[in-house]
């Protein structure tokens, strides 16, 4: 396998990032996960735009989009896969053993892993921990993911593939790596960005293509919803058939099934919407 590290392709066995890289020592970094289909990246422009927003939120230099595109193309060419997970990681670079940054400049890594299509439906749980809708990292896709690791491990223990968070005021927010949509009385809703959720690329496309409404939702909307589905880069639109101990029989329901069909058709017709 070949990966891109700071200017060129390297063998995975020889590629090395410094043990003093700020992304390792203090989690000072950002990333994007991009779906690839037969060697082509999906919605790469949107992902690069979000990468830049995250960089600015952390105070990192703007990533060079041309360089990142070259890196993605080189990695995809070197590692053929019918369906892939392209990971773009951009960190604060070599720095001191503390929160202050060094002056060596950022580190850029692009790597690819093969993946498979997700099942049409899945189970989720809610967790007691909250998202901070007013935090310094709110809305940024950073490498500080330990909170998600803990929550996802809890989900796996309970036979689920995702954990859903409320925010500090008890409103439904997001999953560890997904956005959530609910159907109430036949209408499709999703939490607004003000809830503290990530501005998911798939979320934005689903809103545009389905007409879903952004609105504040209490966490217990999950217990009242007729249908629930998740969106993310690798899930696309995925129905939920169980929330905690509540079964949602017949998932995907009609609204979810329509959203799945629309997303598959529209994304198939335009790889960079």
Secondary structure, 3 states (H helix, E strand, C coil): CEEEECCEEEECCCCCCCCCEHHHHCCCEEEEEEEEECCEECCHHHHHHHHHHHHHHHCCCCCCHHHHHHHHHHHHHHCCCCEEEEEEEEECCECCCCCCCCCCCCEEEEEEEECCCCCCEEEEEEEEEEECCCCCCCCCCECCCHHHHHHHHHHHHCCCCEEEEEECCCEEEEECCCEEEEEECCEEEECCHHHCCCCCHHHHHHHHHHCCEECCCECCHHHHCCEEEEEECCCEEEEEEEECCEECCCCCCHHHHHHHHHHHHHHHHCCCC
